[in-house]
Amino acid sequence: MFYTLLNDIEGVAIPVSVKLKLYPSGEERSVDVSGVLTVGDILKMLGLDPSDYVVVKNGEVVTEDDVVSNGDVIEVYRVVSGG
């Protein structure tokens, strides 16, 4: 909610720069946007189905609703199962 309030004050957009690591490929990307960004937004930007991935933010597993802050490191792991 704090981020939403800041974003709404006089049209101020909060710059957010996060580092993404995609697994199993090991690909790394940086994302720079203005405004409030959630983990779900990142998955949508990447064209990924949230039910197929586990997301870790700064070393902790998070949900799609978690807000991403400037400087966060986001790791996206594809869920693999088999028998």
N, C-alpha and C positions, 0 to 999 in steps of 0.2 A: 504494500500500500504506500509506503514511503516513496518509492520510485514513481508511482502513479501521481502522487501529489506534486513531486518536483517536475514531472513532465507536463503537468497541467498549468503550472504557474506561468502566466504571461507567455504561453506558447514555447517555453524553454524546452529544447530537446536535449536529452542527456546522451552524450556520446558513449558508446559501448564498444570496446575492442576486446574480443576473446580469441583464445587460441584453441583450435579444434584438432583432435587426434582421432583418426578413424581406424578402427581395427576390424578385421585382421590385416588390412593392407598396410597399416602404419603411416598412411598419408597424413600430412599435417597441413592445415589451412588456418588463415586468420580471417576473422569476420569483423567488419567495422560497420556499425549502424547507429542511428540516433533514435532515442526513445527507449521504452520498456521492451525488453526481449526476454522471452521465456525459453526453457529447454524445448518445449513443444514447437516454438517458432523456429528454432534452429533445425529441428528434425524436418519440418515442413520445407525450409529453405533448401535443405539437402535432398528433398524428395524421398525421405525415409519413412517407413511405416513404424510408428512408435511401438507396436506390439512385437516387432522383430529386433528391437535394440534395447540395451541397457545403457543408461547414461550416467557417467561419473563426473561430478563437478568438484574440482579441488580435492580429489581423493575420496569423496563420499558419494554413494549412489543417491540419485535424485529422481523426482518425478517430472512429468511434462510441465507441471505448473510452477516449478521453481524459477525464480527470476535470476537472470544472469547479470552479473556486475562487471564493470570494467576490470580487465586483467585476469578474469577467471580462466582456468584451463578446463576445457570440456573434452572428455574422452567418450567416444561412442563405440560400443562393442556390439557386434552382431551376435544375436543369440543363435547358437547351433545346438541341435539335439539330434539324437540318432540312437540306433539300437544295435 
